[in-house]
Amino acid sequence: MANNILASSILVILLLCESAVGARTKLLSANNGQDATSALAPSANDGICATMVETHGYACEEHTVTTQDGYILSMQRIPVRKSGEASGNRIPVLLQHGLLMDGITWLLLPPDQSLAFLLADNGYEVWLGNTRGTKYSLGHTSLSPDDPAYWEWSWDELVAYDLPATFQYVHDQTGQKIHYVGHSLGTLVALGAFCKDQQLNRLRSAVLLSPIAYVGQIPSPLARTAAENFIAEALYKADIREFNPKGKALVEVLKAVCSKPGVDCTQLLTAFTGKNCCLNSSIVDVFLDHEPQSTSTKNMVHISQMIRDGTVAMFDYNNKNENMQHYGQPNPPVYSMTSIPNDLPLFLSYGGADALSDVKDVKLLLASLKDHDGDKLVVQYRDDYAHADFVMGQTAKQDVYDPLMAFLKLQ
């Protein structure tokens, strides 16, 4: 077992290193001088709708929303159930993925197990979010992903710009308040907004799967080793602004290895996520077809700071003058989890084997919510679940999604 984890760790580190030093293809020259916006917009034939939704017989629409700081984000809308039959007043649900993923997170499982399709078939209007820097959200009003400035952001900007833009867009399109479902980083961004009293007027309820707030006790060997050895900081100082964990050559090698009889490639995820209980080995091949996705190196620096410091605070420039310039104070402001309104309906589900959303860290978050209204907080604990089980586990429907949908119906 230890050798399997070590081998997995080495493969993942190689994957990161190959892509970190690889050069991005110049988009402007490859597209005959088109601007960054048009060159990076997904076509009707290769977007998430065409490749992951319509192939299963569901209607799907591609949408884009522009943030106040100029990033052009891709969104997908699944308006009706598979039969195409509309069922009265369909309440919108916004699904937001985690770190190094995109909206395809919610479509990796077969349709009868995927949360996005289950919600659509249960009468909800489903919206998929895709954060800046992922494959279908590379557009910008003035910058190209080849520009270092394009990648000058951390999850602070997702709180300040991406989340407000997506909430506003879905609210404007539907005229209704939103159920929000986040996984991993998608929960951190939401908690960061809610504790600042943001987006609450457009929100019906929030579901937090593998919730991330405090990460000071994170046991993931890859995440902790990277943080303690300042790996992201080294990449940033080397002017590598895009953190791209998908080196094409190694992905092909991994897929070939994973297809061999007797090879269990679910172990590839173990060193990072914890030992997932419920992944079908074939889903790793599906995962590698679409994920992982890029983020900014600055975002990885920010998360590393949180791991080392054990706090939930804004990005630390490690320079009091720079912090003063950005925040008007020498130290970064803290996101106070105790400021989340006590009457906000929350469904929180976490796992005992999760190496990223560790039980001890989740209990710190729950301690911050100790005064939450008893009838507004549902907490689910799955002893055998790790980080990927919540979005890729073949038992997630009955274990997590059915209780989740029961919660939504009460709100």
N, C-alpha and C positions, 0 to 999 in steps of 0.2 A: 504493500500500500504506500509506504513512504517513498519507495522508488518511483511508483507511478506519479505521485504528487511532484517529486523532484523533476522527473522528466517533463511533466506538464508545465512546471514553472519555467524550465529552460526553453521549451518551445514558445511559450507566451512571451518571454523576455526577448527571444530572437525575433519574434513577430514584431514587437514594439521597436526594437533597434533597427531592423531592416527598413521599416517605414519611416522612422524618425529622421533618417539621413537621406531618404529618397526624395527626389525633386518632383514637385507637382508639374504635370504637363501644362505648358502655357496655354491658357484657354483662348486668349484673344487671337493668337496666331493660328490655333487649330480651327477656329471658327471664322476665319477670313475677316477679322477685324470687327466682328459684331461686338456690341458692348456687353459688359458682364451680365447685365440683367437678362437679356434675350438669350445669351449663350448658355446660361445656366438654368433657364426655365425648363421643367420637365415637359416633354412632349406628351400628346394624348396617348401615344403608344408605349411609352416606357415608364410612366408614372406609377405610383402605388396603386391607384385605382385599376389601371389596365393589367398590371402584373400580379396583383395579390387579392383583388376584391372581385372584379367582374368575371374573372376566370372561375369563380365559384357560384356565379349566377346572381350576384347581388348588384343592384344599381349603385353607382358611386360617382361622385363629382370631385374634380380637382379645384381647389381654391388657393389663392395666395393672399397674404396680409403683410403689410409693410409696417415695421416698427418705427417708433419715433426717431431712432438713431439709424434708420435706413436699411435695416436687414429685411429681406423679402423671404417670408416663411411660407412653406408649403403646408396646406391642410387638406384633409380628405373628409368628405361627408358621405355617410351611408344613410340615405334618407328613409328607407323603408325595409321591411323584412324581405326575405328571399322571394317570397311569393309575389312581391311587388305591391301587395295590398297595404294601403295606408290604414292605420288604426287610430283614428281620431286625433286627439291632442298628443303629439309625440314630444316628450320632454327631452331636451338635448343633454347628452353626456359627452364631456371632453376627456379623452384619454391622453395622458402625457407620459412619455417614455423616460427611461433612466439614462445614466451616463454611458457614452459610447454606443448608444442605440438610436433608433428612430421610430417613426410610427409603425413600421413593420413588426415591431415588438408584439403588437396585439394581434398579429395575423400569422404568426409562425405555426401555431397549432392547427389541426384540421378544423373546418368550420363548425362542427358540432362540439368543439372544445374551446374555440377561440372566444375571448371575452367580447371583442368587437362584434362578431357575428351573433353571439348569444344575446347581447343587448339589443341589436337590431331586430332579432326575431321575437324579442319580448316587448316590443313596442316603443323602443327609444330611438331617437335620432342621434346617430353616433358621429362624432367628430374626432379625427386623429390629428394631434399636434406633432410638429417636427421642429426641433430647436435649430437655431442658427448653426451653420457649419456642417450639418448633416447633408447627405447626398442630394436631397430634394429641396434643401433650404440654403443653397449657396449664393443666392442672388443678393445684390445690394444696389442701392440707388447710385452709388458712385465708386465703390471699391470692388476689386476682384479678389478672389481667395489667394491669388499670388501676391497681394499686397500685405506686408506684415501688419498694417493697421487693421485689416479685416479681422484678424485673430486677437485683437487687443480687448479681451473681455473675459470675465469669469461668470460664475452663476449669479453674482450680484446683478449683472445686466439682464439675466434671464428673469429675475424678479422684477427689475425696474422697467423692462421693455417688452420681452417676449410674452410673458404671461398676460400683462395688460392688453397687448395687441390681440392675442388669441381670444381672451375673454370678451373683449369689446366686439370682436368680429362675430363670434358665435351668438352673442346676445343680440346684436343688430340684425343678424340673419333670421333669428328665430323669434325674437321678441319675448324670450322667456329666460328665467334664471336657470343656471347650469348645475348639473351634477358633475363633479370633478373626480377623476380617478387617476392617481399618479403611482408610479413605481420608482423606487430608488431615488435618483436625483429629481425625478418628477414630484416626489413628496417634499424634498428639501426646498425647492423653488416655491411650492405652494405654502409651506409653513412660513417661509421667509416673508411672503406677501401677507398672509393672514395675521401674523403677529404685528404687522405694521398697519393693520386695519385697512388693507387694500383688497379689492375685488369682492368684498363681502356683500356688497349691494347687488351683485350679479350671481351670487352663489346660493344654491339650494342645499348642497351637502358636499362633503369631501371624503373620498376613500383613499387611504394611504397603505399601499402594499410594500412590504419591506421598507418601512419608514426610515429615512435618513435625516437626522438632525445632529445629535452628538455622535462623533465617530472616534473619540479618544481611546476607546478600548477595542477598536477594530482588530480582529484576530487574523484577517486575511494575510498570509505571508507575503504575497506579492505587493499588496497595497501598503502594508506596514514597512516592508523593506524599502520600497520606493520612497516613502515619506521620510523615513529616518535617515536615508542616504541622500536626500535632496536631489533625486533624479530629475524631477520636473524642473527644479530651479536650474540645474545644469543645462538642460535642453533650452530653457528660456535664455540663459546667458549666452548660449551658442547660437542665438538668433533663430532657433527653430520654434516658430510661433504656432504652427499647426501640429497637433498631436494626433497622428494618423496611425491607428493600430492595425491597418489592413494592408499588409504587404502582399501584393497579388501572387508572387511566386510561392511564398510560404503557405498562403491559403490553399493553393492548388496542391501542394505537398501534403498538407494536413488532411484535405479532403480525400486524397488518394490513400493515405495511411488509414483513415477512419473507415474506408470502405472494405478493408481487409477483414476476413473472418476472424473472430476472436478478439478484435481490437475494440475496446470500449472507450470511445472518445468523449463520453460524458466526463471523464477524468480531466480533460483539458480545462474544463470550467472549475473543477474542484479547488485548485490552488488559489483561485481568485474569489469565487463565490461561496465556498464551503461545499460540503458533500450533499449535492442535490439528491433527494430521495426518488424523484418520480419522473425523470427524463427518459423518454424513449431514445435509444442510441441514434436512431435515424434523424432526430431533430437537430443534431449537431451539424449535419450536412446541410439542412435547410438554413440553419443559423449562419453558416459560413457563406452561403449563397448571397446573403443580404447584409450581414453584420460582421464585425463591429463597424461603427461609424467614427468619424473624426470629431474631436472637440478642440478647444484651444489649450495650448500649453499653460497659459495663465490660469485657466480653470483647474488644471491638474495641480498647479502650484497652490491655489486657494484651498483645494481639498486636502493637500498635504499639510498645509498650515493647520487645518482643523484637526487632523489626526495627531499631529505633534502637540497641539495646545489644548485639545479637549474642549474647545469652545465653539460656539456658533456665532461667528463674527464676520464682518465684511473683510474684503481682501486687505491684507497688511502689506504695505509698501516697504516695510522694514526700514523706514526713514521717517522720523517725526515731522520733518518739514513737508515731505510728500503727503503724509497722512493729513497734516494740517491743511494742505492745499486741496485735498479731495474731500475731507470730512469736517474741517474746522476744529479738529481736536487731534492730539498727538497719537492716540490709539484708535484702531478701527471701531466703529459702533458695533454693539452686540445685537443680534437678533434675539429678542426676549421671548422665549416660547410661552412664558407665563402670561403674555399679553394677548394670546389667542382668545377670542371671545368664548365665554363658558357655554353659550347657547348655540354654538355652531355644531350642527350634526356631523359627527365624525365616525367613520368605520376604519379601524386600524388593525391590520393583520401582519403578524411577524412570525419568524421561524426560529426554532431552537438550534438549527445547524447553519444558520446564515452567518457567513464570515465577513459580511459588509455591514449589514444592519444587525449588529450583535445584540444579544439579549440584554446585557448590562447597559448598553447605550440606549436601547429602546426604553428600558426602565427609567432612565434619567428623563427621557421625553415624557413618559407617563407621569412621573413625579411632578413635572411642570404643569400637567393637566389635572392634578389631583382635585382641584376645585371645579372641574367641568361638571355641568349638569348631568346627573346620573342617567337620565333618559335620552341624552344627546351623544353619548360616547359608547360605542360598541368596540370591544377589544377581543380579537381572536388570536389565539396562539396555537401554532402547529409545531409540535416538538421535532418532527422529522424534516421540516421544510428548510431549504437553503434559498439563496437569493434568486436563482433562476427558476425555481419551482413555481413561483407565483405568476410567471408569464409563459413558461414553457413546459410546465409539469402536466403529464397526461391525466393526473387526478385533480387538477386545479378546479375543474368545473364543479365537481361535487363538494370538494373540500373548502373552496374559497368563493368561487363565483356565484354559486347558488345562494349562500348566506349574504353575499354582497348585494345581489339583486333583491333579496328579501328586505334588506336595509333600505335600498333606494325606494322601494314601493311605499315605505312608511313615511318618507319625507315629503 
